[in-house]
Amino acid sequence: MAKRYKTVLVVRGEGEKCRTVTEGYGFQDVITPGDIIKDNANTTFFRKLTEDELKHSRARNYGEVKIEATLVFADSRDRVGDQKIILNLCMSKNGRLGTRPETLDHPFSPTTT
């Protein structure tokens, strides 16, 4: 999978362990929900990052990044917030958060059967 997908979102348990493991598997660009929330605090309604999460989250404009896959490694610490991020990603245009396709015929469209 690491050869197929360059940029992946990793939904994980506590801390940065799953990011480290994912990078160890050879994935080049590993993003966590904390990274996305650090970039845009309005991404999730109720979750606020702790000082430790802010320290370890990687700042960048995730609306310009094409996220190609989502890997769920462990139970989330914030299931609702993480599910919202995953849903936003599934409904995005070409894996770019904050976008929407012009039509509903893209692969992740709820009207696709």
N, CA, C and O atoms as CSV, one atom per row, in Angstrom:
chain,resi,resn,atom,element,x,y,z
A,1,MET,N,N,0.816,-1.200,0.000
A,1,MET,CA,C,0.000,0.000,0.000
A,1,MET,C,C,0.853,1.254,0.000
A,1,MET,O,O,0.454,2.272,-0.565
A,2,ALA,N,N,2.023,1.198,0.625
A,2,ALA,CA,C,2.878,2.384,0.691
A,2,ALA,C,C,3.357,2.811,-0.694
A,2,ALA,O,O,3.625,3.990,-0.921
A,3,LYS,N,N,3.465,1.863,-1.618
A,3,LYS,CA,C,3.865,2.214,-2.977
A,3,LYS,C,C,2.713,2.838,-3.751
A,3,LYS,O,O,2.931,3.640,-4.659
A,4,ARG,N,N,1.495,2.472,-3.394
A,4,ARG,CA,C,0.320,2.973,-4.110
A,4,ARG,C,C,-0.136,4.347,-3.615
A,4,ARG,O,O,-0.538,5.198,-4.409
A,5,TYR,N,N,-0.070,4.556,-2.298
A,5,TYR,CA,C,-0.582,5.793,-1.710
A,5,TYR,C,C,0.557,6.590,-1.089
A,5,TYR,O,O,1.233,6.113,-0.177
A,6,LYS,N,N,0.766,7.795,-1.583
A,6,LYS,CA,C,1.824,8.648,-1.042
A,6,LYS,C,C,1.365,9.343,0.241
A,6,LYS,O,O,2.063,9.299,1.254
A,7,THR,N,N,0.205,9.976,0.202
A,7,THR,CA,C,-0.283,10.763,1.333
A,7,THR,C,C,-1.483,10.066,1.953
A,7,THR,O,O,-2.483,9.817,1.279
A,8,VAL,N,N,-1.379,9.750,3.246
A,8,VAL,CA,C,-2.453,9.031,3.931
A,8,VAL,C,C,-2.824,9.736,5.230
A,8,VAL,O,O,-1.988,10.344,5.898
A,9,LEU,N,N,-4.096,9.632,5.562
A,9,LEU,CA,C,-4.602,10.090,6.853
A,9,LEU,C,C,-4.617,8.881,7.778
A,9,LEU,O,O,-5.185,7.847,7.427
A,10,VAL,N,N,-4.007,8.993,8.946
A,10,VAL,CA,C,-3.977,7.900,9.911
A,10,VAL,C,C,-4.827,8.286,11.112
A,10,VAL,O,O,-4.505,9.221,11.846
A,11,VAL,N,N,-5.913,7.552,11.297
A,11,VAL,CA,C,-6.763,7.730,12.470
A,11,VAL,C,C,-6.246,6.729,13.482
A,11,VAL,O,O,-6.166,5.532,13.204
A,12,ARG,N,N,-5.904,7.217,14.634
A,12,ARG,CA,C,-5.181,6.388,15.582
A,12,ARG,C,C,-5.640,6.611,16.998
A,12,ARG,O,O,-6.537,7.407,17.276
A,13,GLY,N,N,-5.001,5.892,17.874
A,13,GLY,CA,C,-5.239,6.035,19.299
A,13,GLY,C,C,-4.495,7.238,19.843
A,13,GLY,O,O,-4.574,8.331,19.282
A,14,GLU,N,N,-3.793,7.045,20.906
A,14,GLU,CA,C,-3.149,8.132,21.634
A,14,GLU,C,C,-1.748,8.434,21.112
A,14,GLU,O,O,-0.987,7.529,20.770
A,15,GLY,N,N,-1.430,9.707,21.058
A,15,GLY,CA,C,-0.073,10.119,20.724
A,15,GLY,C,C,0.294,9.947,19.261
A,15,GLY,O,O,-0.568,9.880,18.384
A,16,GLU,N,N,1.604,9.876,19.022
A,16,GLU,CA,C,2.149,9.829,17.669
A,16,GLU,C,C,2.620,8.433,17.258
A,16,GLU,O,O,3.277,8.287,16.227
A,17,LYS,N,N,2.300,7.418,18.040
A,17,LYS,CA,C,2.817,6.074,17.767
A,17,LYS,C,C,2.410,5.566,16.395
A,17,LYS,O,O,3.243,5.018,15.674
A,18,CYS,N,N,1.155,5.733,16.019
A,18,CYS,CA,C,0.698,5.211,14.725
A,18,CYS,C,C,1.309,5.976,13.557
A,18,CYS,O,O,1.515,5.399,12.490
A,19,ARG,N,N,1.600,7.252,13.735
A,19,ARG,CA,C,2.293,7.993,12.670
A,19,ARG,C,C,3.679,7.379,12.461
A,19,ARG,O,O,4.100,7.141,11.328
A,20,THR,N,N,4.370,7.130,13.554
A,20,THR,CA,C,5.709,6.551,13.479
A,20,THR,C,C,5.678,5.166,12.824
A,20,THR,O,O,6.517,4.857,11.978
A,21,VAL,N,N,4.717,4.344,13.216
A,21,VAL,CA,C,4.578,3.005,12.633
A,21,VAL,C,C,4.280,3.107,11.138
A,21,VAL,O,O,4.876,2.391,10.334
A,22,THR,N,N,3.365,3.992,10.769
A,22,THR,CA,C,2.980,4.161,9.364
A,22,THR,C,C,4.179,4.617,8.533
A,22,THR,O,O,4.391,4.121,7.427
A,23,GLU,N,N,4.952,5.546,9.054
A,23,GLU,CA,C,6.160,5.981,8.349
A,23,GLU,C,C,7.155,4.831,8.244
A,23,GLU,O,O,7.855,4.698,7.240
A,24,GLY,N,N,7.215,3.999,9.285
A,24,GLY,CA,C,8.078,2.823,9.249
A,24,GLY,C,C,7.676,1.823,8.183
A,24,GLY,O,O,8.523,1.092,7.669
A,25,TYR,N,N,6.388,1.780,7.842
A,25,TYR,CA,C,5.901,0.920,6.771
A,25,TYR,C,C,6.237,1.477,5.389
A,25,TYR,O,O,6.002,0.814,4.379
A,26,GLY,N,N,6.780,2.677,5.342
A,26,GLY,CA,C,7.210,3.249,4.071
A,26,GLY,C,C,6.320,4.317,3.490
A,26,GLY,O,O,6.592,4.807,2.394
A,27,PHE,N,N,5.257,4.697,4.190
A,27,PHE,CA,C,4.412,5.778,3.684
A,27,PHE,C,C,5.192,7.085,3.769
A,27,PHE,O,O,5.817,7.383,4.786
A,28,GLN,N,N,5.148,7.857,2.690
A,28,GLN,CA,C,5.957,9.061,2.585
A,28,GLN,C,C,5.394,10.264,3.327
A,28,GLN,O,O,6.146,11.072,3.872
A,29,ASP,N,N,4.076,10.381,3.349
A,29,ASP,CA,C,3.444,11.579,3.896
A,29,ASP,C,C,2.261,11.147,4.761
A,29,ASP,O,O,1.199,10.801,4.244
A,30,VAL,N,N,2.451,11.170,6.077
A,30,VAL,CA,C,1.449,10.679,7.019
A,30,VAL,C,C,0.829,11.855,7.754
A,30,VAL,O,O,1.524,12.652,8.384
A,31,ILE,N,N,-0.491,11.949,7.662
A,31,ILE,CA,C,-1.256,13.037,8.268
A,31,ILE,C,C,-2.139,12.459,9.365
A,31,ILE,O,O,-2.673,11.359,9.220
A,32,THR,N,N,-2.294,13.190,10.453
A,32,THR,CA,C,-3.190,12.784,11.537
A,32,THR,C,C,-4.326,13.803,11.664
A,32,THR,O,O,-4.216,14.923,11.166
A,33,PRO,N,N,-5.413,13.413,12.328
A,33,PRO,CA,C,-6.484,14.385,12.565
A,33,PRO,C,C,-5.968,15.640,13.293
A,33,PRO,O,O,-6.434,16.748,13.025
A,34,GLY,N,N,-5.017,15.465,14.200
A,34,GLY,CA,C,-4.450,16.620,14.906
A,34,GLY,C,C,-3.789,17.604,13.966
A,34,GLY,O,O,-3.875,18.815,14.174
A,35,ASP,N,N,-3.127,17.100,12.934
A,35,ASP,CA,C,-2.516,17.983,11.929
A,35,ASP,C,C,-3.580,18.850,11.264
A,35,ASP,O,O,-3.410,20.058,11.098
A,36,ILE,N,N,-4.678,18.203,10.890
A,36,ILE,CA,C,-5.764,18.896,10.187
A,36,ILE,C,C,-6.432,19.920,11.101
A,36,ILE,O,O,-6.754,21.027,10.671
A,37,ILE,N,N,-6.637,19.549,12.360
A,37,ILE,CA,C,-7.265,20.471,13.315
A,37,ILE,C,C,-6.335,21.644,13.614
A,37,ILE,O,O,-6.798,22.771,13.786
A,38,LYS,N,N,-5.035,21.392,13.675
A,38,LYS,CA,C,-4.078,22.481,13.897
A,38,LYS,C,C,-4.150,23.495,12.754
A,38,LYS,O,O,-4.044,24.701,12.973
A,39,ASP,N,N,-4.330,22.987,11.530
A,39,ASP,CA,C,-4.444,23.864,10.370
A,39,ASP,C,C,-5.752,24.640,10.379
A,39,ASP,O,O,-5.780,25.817,10.020
A,40,ASN,N,N,-6.843,23.981,10.792
A,40,ASN,CA,C,-8.158,24.621,10.782
A,40,ASN,C,C,-8.954,24.138,11.995
A,40,ASN,O,O,-9.532,23.051,11.965
A,41,ALA,N,N,-8.985,24.927,13.041
A,41,ALA,CA,C,-9.663,24.548,14.287
A,41,ALA,C,C,-11.157,24.339,14.104
A,41,ALA,O,O,-11.792,23.693,14.938
A,42,ASN,N,N,-11.731,24.870,13.036
A,42,ASN,CA,C,-13.160,24.702,12.773
A,42,ASN,C,C,-13.492,23.365,12.113
A,42,ASN,O,O,-14.656,23.096,11.813
A,43,THR,N,N,-12.498,22.541,11.889
A,43,THR,CA,C,-12.714,21.237,11.265
A,43,THR,C,C,-13.632,20.369,12.111
A,43,THR,O,O,-14.511,19.689,11.580
A,44,THR,N,N,-13.435,20.390,13.412
A,44,THR,CA,C,-14.279,19.625,14.329
A,44,THR,C,C,-14.947,20.606,15.282
A,44,THR,O,O,-14.388,21.652,15.611
A,45,PHE,N,N,-16.137,20.256,15.716
A,45,PHE,CA,C,-16.928,21.193,16.511
A,45,PHE,C,C,-16.449,21.339,17.950
A,45,PHE,O,O,-16.390,22.454,18.470
A,46,PHE,N,N,-16.111,20.242,18.591
A,46,PHE,CA,C,-15.862,20.299,20.031
A,46,PHE,C,C,-14.429,19.980,20.430
A,46,PHE,O,O,-14.040,20.248,21.567
A,47,ARG,N,N,-13.652,19.429,19.549
A,47,ARG,CA,C,-12.308,19.012,19.937
A,47,ARG,C,C,-11.330,20.168,19.887
A,47,ARG,O,O,-11.244,20.895,18.897
A,48,LYS,N,N,-10.612,20.319,20.957
A,48,LYS,CA,C,-9.528,21.285,21.040
A,48,LYS,C,C,-8.251,20.495,21.314
A,48,LYS,O,O,-8.240,19.596,22.155
A,49,LEU,N,N,-7.194,20.828,20.614
A,49,LEU,CA,C,-5.944,20.111,20.798
A,49,LEU,C,C,-5.280,20.480,22.118
A,49,LEU,O,O,-5.324,21.630,22.554
A,50,THR,N,N,-4.664,19.480,22.748
A,50,THR,CA,C,-3.895,19.723,23.969
A,50,THR,C,C,-2.563,20.363,23.582
A,50,THR,O,O,-2.208,20.404,22.404
A,51,GLU,N,N,-1.841,20.853,24.561
A,51,GLU,CA,C,-0.526,21.439,24.296
A,51,GLU,C,C,0.404,20.424,23.636
A,51,GLU,O,O,1.161,20.767,22.728
A,52,ASP,N,N,0.345,19.169,24.099
A,52,ASP,CA,C,1.186,18.122,23.528
A,52,ASP,C,C,0.799,17.840,22.076
A,52,ASP,O,O,1.668,17.658,21.224
A,53,GLU,N,N,-0.507,17.802,21.797
A,53,GLU,CA,C,-0.968,17.581,20.420
A,53,GLU,C,C,-0.551,18.735,19.510
A,53,GLU,O,O,-0.131,18.515,18.374
A,54,LEU,N,N,-0.668,19.953,20.005
A,54,LEU,CA,C,-0.242,21.117,19.220
A,54,LEU,C,C,1.251,21.045,18.919
A,54,LEU,O,O,1.691,21.386,17.821
A,55,LYS,N,N,2.015,20.604,19.894
A,55,LYS,CA,C,3.468,20.506,19.737
A,55,LYS,C,C,3.838,19.490,18.652
A,55,LYS,O,O,4.753,19.733,17.865
A,56,HIS,N,N,3.138,18.358,18.605
A,56,HIS,CA,C,3.496,17.284,17.679
A,56,HIS,C,C,2.769,17.340,16.340
A,56,HIS,O,O,3.187,16.677,15.390
A,57,SER,N,N,1.702,18.108,16.243
A,57,SER,CA,C,0.960,18.199,14.993
A,57,SER,C,C,1.751,19.027,13.992
A,57,SER,O,O,2.397,20.012,14.348
A,58,ARG,N,N,1.687,18.612,12.749
A,58,ARG,CA,C,2.468,19.245,11.692
A,58,ARG,C,C,1.629,20.301,10.970
A,58,ARG,O,O,0.576,20.001,10.407
A,59,ALA,N,N,2.111,21.521,10.999
A,59,ALA,CA,C,1.388,22.637,10.389
A,59,ALA,C,C,1.600,22.656,8.883
A,59,ALA,O,O,2.716,22.493,8.388
A,60,ARG,N,N,0.487,22.861,8.163
A,60,ARG,CA,C,0.521,22.988,6.714
A,60,ARG,C,C,-0.900,23.239,6.242
A,60,ARG,O,O,-1.844,23.013,7.000
A,61,ASN,N,N,-1.076,23.692,5.030
A,61,ASN,CA,C,-2.407,23.956,4.494
A,61,ASN,C,C,-2.952,22.655,3.911
A,61,ASN,O,O,-2.603,22.281,2.791
A,62,TYR,N,N,-3.801,21.969,4.664
A,62,TYR,CA,C,-4.293,20.659,4.231
A,62,TYR,C,C,-5.361,20.754,3.150
A,62,TYR,O,O,-5.741,19.730,2.583
A,63,GLY,N,N,-5.852,21.938,2.850
A,63,GLY,CA,C,-6.755,22.115,1.724
A,63,GLY,C,C,-6.033,22.010,0.389
A,63,GLY,O,O,-6.670,21.847,-0.651
A,64,GLU,N,N,-4.704,22.102,0.413
A,64,GLU,CA,C,-3.906,21.996,-0.804
A,64,GLU,C,C,-3.247,20.626,-0.955
A,64,GLU,O,O,-2.529,20.381,-1.924
A,65,VAL,N,N,-3.494,19.735,0.007
A,65,VAL,CA,C,-2.860,18.411,0.006
A,65,VAL,C,C,-3.860,17.370,-0.478
A,65,VAL,O,O,-4.998,17.335,-0.009
A,66,LYS,N,N,-3.443,16.531,-1.405
A,66,LYS,CA,C,-4.302,15.444,-1.885
A,66,LYS,C,C,-4.090,14.227,-0.982
A,66,LYS,O,O,-3.052,13.569,-1.048
A,67,ILE,N,N,-5.073,13.940,-0.148
A,67,ILE,CA,C,-5.014,12.776,0.734
A,67,ILE,C,C,-5.593,11.597,-0.038
A,67,ILE,O,O,-6.750,11.631,-0.457
A,68,GLU,N,N,-4.797,10.570,-0.223
A,68,GLU,CA,C,-5.161,9.473,-1.113
A,68,GLU,C,C,-5.828,8.295,-0.418
A,68,GLU,O,O,-6.525,7.514,-1.065
A,69,ALA,N,N,-5.628,8.154,0.887
A,69,ALA,CA,C,-6.212,7.016,1.605
A,69,ALA,C,C,-6.319,7.345,3.080
A,69,ALA,O,O,-5.620,8.220,3.591
A,70,THR,N,N,-7.208,6.628,3.758
A,70,THR,CA,C,-7.351,6.731,5.206
A,70,THR,C,C,-7.072,5.370,5.807
A,70,THR,O,O,-7.641,4.366,5.381
A,71,LEU,N,N,-6.191,5.338,6.801
A,71,LEU,CA,C,-5.871,4.114,7.514
A,71,LEU,C,C,-6.354,4.253,8.950
A,71,LEU,O,O,-6.006,5.220,9.627
A,72,VAL,N,N,-7.140,3.312,9.418
A,72,VAL,CA,C,-7.621,3.337,10.795
A,72,VAL,C,C,-6.862,2.251,11.543
A,72,VAL,O,O,-7.088,1.061,11.322
A,73,PHE,N,N,-5.969,2.661,12.419
A,73,PHE,CA,C,-5.090,1.733,13.120
A,73,PHE,C,C,-5.641,1.276,14.462
A,73,PHE,O,O,-5.398,0.144,14.880
A,74,ALA,N,N,-6.362,2.128,15.125
A,74,ALA,CA,C,-6.818,1.805,16.473
A,74,ALA,C,C,-8.051,2.635,16.797
A,74,ALA,O,O,-8.431,3.540,16.054
A,75,ASP,N,N,-8.658,2.306,17.918
A,75,ASP,CA,C,-9.809,3.092,18.353
A,75,ASP,C,C,-9.403,4.538,18.523
A,75,ASP,O,O,-8.365,4.856,19.103
A,76,SER,N,N,-10.233,5.383,18.011
A,76,SER,CA,C,-9.991,6.811,18.082
A,76,SER,C,C,-10.238,7.334,19.493
A,76,SER,O,O,-11.067,6.796,20.226
A,77,ARG,N,N,-9.526,8.365,19.860
A,77,ARG,CA,C,-9.767,9.052,21.135
A,77,ARG,C,C,-10.890,10.068,20.981
A,77,ARG,O,O,-11.491,10.498,21.966
A,78,ASP,N,N,-11.168,10.446,19.741
A,78,ASP,CA,C,-12.249,11.385,19.446
A,78,ASP,C,C,-12.984,10.876,18.211
A,78,ASP,O,O,-12.826,11.405,17.111
A,79,ARG,N,N,-13.784,9.845,18.416
A,79,ARG,CA,C,-14.441,9.159,17.307
A,79,ARG,C,C,-15.285,10.104,16.459
A,79,ARG,O,O,-15.217,10.043,15.232
A,80,VAL,N,N,-16.070,10.967,17.075
A,80,VAL,CA,C,-16.954,11.863,16.320
A,80,VAL,C,C,-16.138,12.833,15.469
A,80,VAL,O,O,-16.435,13.021,14.289
A,81,GLY,N,N,-15.129,13.438,16.047
A,81,GLY,CA,C,-14.293,14.374,15.292
A,81,GLY,C,C,-13.551,13.689,14.153
A,81,GLY,O,O,-13.470,14.222,13.046
A,82,ASP,N,N,-13.008,12.504,14.428
A,82,ASP,CA,C,-12.287,11.771,13.391
A,82,ASP,C,C,-13.225,11.324,12.278
A,82,ASP,O,O,-12.855,11.370,11.105
A,83,GLN,N,N,-14.433,10.892,12.628
A,83,GLN,CA,C,-15.396,10.495,11.607
A,83,GLN,C,C,-15.804,11.679,10.744
A,83,GLN,O,O,-16.024,11.533,9.542
A,84,LYS,N,N,-15.904,12.850,11.359
A,84,LYS,CA,C,-16.245,14.054,10.585
A,84,LYS,C,C,-15.142,14.356,9.573
A,84,LYS,O,O,-15.427,14.694,8.424
A,85,ILE,N,N,-13.890,14.234,9.995
A,85,ILE,CA,C,-12.771,14.471,9.081
A,85,ILE,C,C,-12.789,13.450,7.944
A,85,ILE,O,O,-12.594,13.812,6.783
A,86,ILE,N,N,-13.024,12.173,8.273
A,86,ILE,CA,C,-13.072,11.131,7.244
A,86,ILE,C,C,-14.218,11.397,6.275
A,86,ILE,O,O,-14.045,11.268,5.063
A,87,LEU,N,N,-15.377,11.764,6.789
A,87,LEU,CA,C,-16.521,12.063,5.918
A,87,LEU,C,C,-16.224,13.257,5.016
A,87,LEU,O,O,-16.513,13.219,3.820
A,88,ASN,N,N,-15.648,14.314,5.582
A,88,ASN,CA,C,-15.279,15.478,4.769
A,88,ASN,C,C,-14.305,15.076,3.664
A,88,ASN,O,O,-14.401,15.565,2.538
A,89,LEU,N,N,-13.381,14.197,3.984
A,89,LEU,CA,C,-12.421,13.729,2.991
A,89,LEU,C,C,-13.123,12.920,1.901
A,89,LEU,O,O,-12.829,13.089,0.718
A,90,CYS,N,N,-14.047,12.043,2.292
A,90,CYS,CA,C,-14.790,11.241,1.310
A,90,CYS,C,C,-15.652,12.108,0.397
A,90,CYS,O,O,-15.862,11.763,-0.765
A,91,MET,N,N,-16.144,13.209,0.903
A,91,MET,CA,C,-17.005,14.097,0.119
A,91,MET,C,C,-16.217,15.196,-0.597
A,91,MET,O,O,-16.810,16.063,-1.239
A,92,SER,N,N,-14.895,15.165,-0.491
A,92,SER,CA,C,-14.077,16.213,-1.092
A,92,SER,C,C,-13.829,15.947,-2.573
A,92,SER,O,O,-14.136,14.875,-3.095
A,93,LYS,N,N,-13.278,16.933,-3.214
A,93,LYS,CA,C,-12.884,16.786,-4.620
A,93,LYS,C,C,-11.430,16.330,-4.647
A,93,LYS,O,O,-10.527,17.062,-4.242
A,94,ASN,N,N,-11.224,15.119,-5.125
A,94,ASN,CA,C,-9.871,14.565,-5.277
A,94,ASN,C,C,-9.062,14.543,-3.977
A,94,ASN,O,O,-7.845,14.729,-4.003
A,95,GLY,N,N,-9.724,14.319,-2.850
A,95,GLY,CA,C,-9.006,14.180,-1.593
A,95,GLY,C,C,-8.453,15.461,-1.005
A,95,GLY,O,O,-7.531,15.422,-0.190
A,96,ARG,N,N,-8.999,16.586,-1.404
A,96,ARG,CA,C,-8.535,17.880,-0.871
A,96,ARG,C,C,-9.610,18.430,0.070
A,96,ARG,O,O,-10.709,18.787,-0.354
A,97,LEU,N,N,-9.267,18.485,1.333
A,97,LEU,CA,C,-10.220,18.941,2.342
A,97,LEU,C,C,-10.699,20.352,2.053
A,97,LEU,O,O,-9.941,21.197,1.576
A,98,GLY,N,N,-11.958,20.592,2.346
A,98,GLY,CA,C,-12.547,21.909,2.138
A,98,GLY,C,C,-13.087,22.114,0.734
A,98,GLY,O,O,-13.575,23.197,0.409
A,99,THR,N,N,-13.007,21.084,-0.104
A,99,THR,CA,C,-13.536,21.180,-1.467
A,99,THR,C,C,-14.747,20.272,-1.616
A,99,THR,O,O,-14.965,19.375,-0.802
A,100,ARG,N,N,-15.523,20.508,-2.648
A,100,ARG,CA,C,-16.660,19.663,-2.999
A,100,ARG,C,C,-16.659,19.496,-4.515
A,100,ARG,O,O,-16.349,20.444,-5.237
A,101,PRO,N,N,-16.998,18.313,-5.005
A,101,PRO,CA,C,-17.035,18.115,-6.455
A,101,PRO,C,C,-18.186,18.898,-7.080
A,101,PRO,O,O,-19.173,19.212,-6.416
A,102,GLU,N,N,-18.045,19.205,-8.356
A,102,GLU,CA,C,-19.089,19.928,-9.068
A,102,GLU,C,C,-20.299,19.033,-9.320
A,102,GLU,O,O,-21.431,19.514,-9.371
A,103,THR,N,N,-20.060,17.733,-9.477
A,103,THR,CA,C,-21.142,16.781,-9.729
A,103,THR,C,C,-21.122,15.707,-8.652
A,103,THR,O,O,-20.173,15.606,-7.874
A,104,LEU,N,N,-22.172,14.913,-8.618
A,104,LEU,CA,C,-22.243,13.844,-7.625
A,104,LEU,C,C,-21.861,12.488,-8.203
A,104,LEU,O,O,-22.287,11.455,-7.685
A,105,ASP,N,N,-21.075,12.476,-9.257
A,105,ASP,CA,C,-20.716,11.202,-9.865
A,105,ASP,C,C,-19.263,10.793,-9.597
A,105,ASP,O,O,-18.716,9.951,-10.309
A,106,HIS,N,N,-18.647,11.379,-8.585
A,106,HIS,CA,C,-17.292,10.946,-8.236
A,106,HIS,C,C,-17.362,9.678,-7.379
A,106,HIS,O,O,-18.431,9.357,-6.859
A,107,PRO,N,N,-16.262,8.956,-7.222
A,107,PRO,CA,C,-16.301,7.634,-6.570
A,107,PRO,C,C,-16.884,7.579,-5.181
A,107,PRO,O,O,-17.448,6.553,-4.803
A,108,PHE,N,N,-16.772,8.635,-4.407
A,108,PHE,CA,C,-17.253,8.603,-3.035
A,108,PHE,C,C,-18.629,9.233,-2.860
A,108,PHE,O,O,-19.091,9.407,-1.732
A,109,SER,N,N,-19.273,9.571,-3.940
A,109,SER,CA,C,-20.568,10.209,-3.870
A,109,SER,C,C,-21.611,9.301,-3.222
A,109,SER,O,O,-21.640,8.100,-3.491
A,110,PRO,N,N,-22.467,9.869,-2.370
A,110,PRO,CA,C,-23.498,9.043,-1.751
A,110,PRO,C,C,-24.515,8.510,-2.754
A,110,PRO,O,O,-25.286,7.608,-2.425
A,111,THR,N,N,-24.530,9.051,-3.972
A,111,THR,CA,C,-25.479,8.560,-4.967
A,111,THR,C,C,-24.890,7.450,-5.817
A,111,THR,O,O,-25.610,6.832,-6.601
A,112,THR,N,N,-23.591,7.182,-5.681
A,112,THR,CA,C,-22.951,6.119,-6.445
A,112,THR,C,C,-23.382,4.771,-5.880
A,112,THR,O,O,-23.375,4.586,-4.663
A,113,THR,N,N,-23.755,3.836,-6.731
A,113,THR,CA,C,-24.170,2.517,-6.254
A,113,THR,C,C,-23.161,1.456,-6.603
A,113,THR,O,O,-23.356,0.286,-6.273
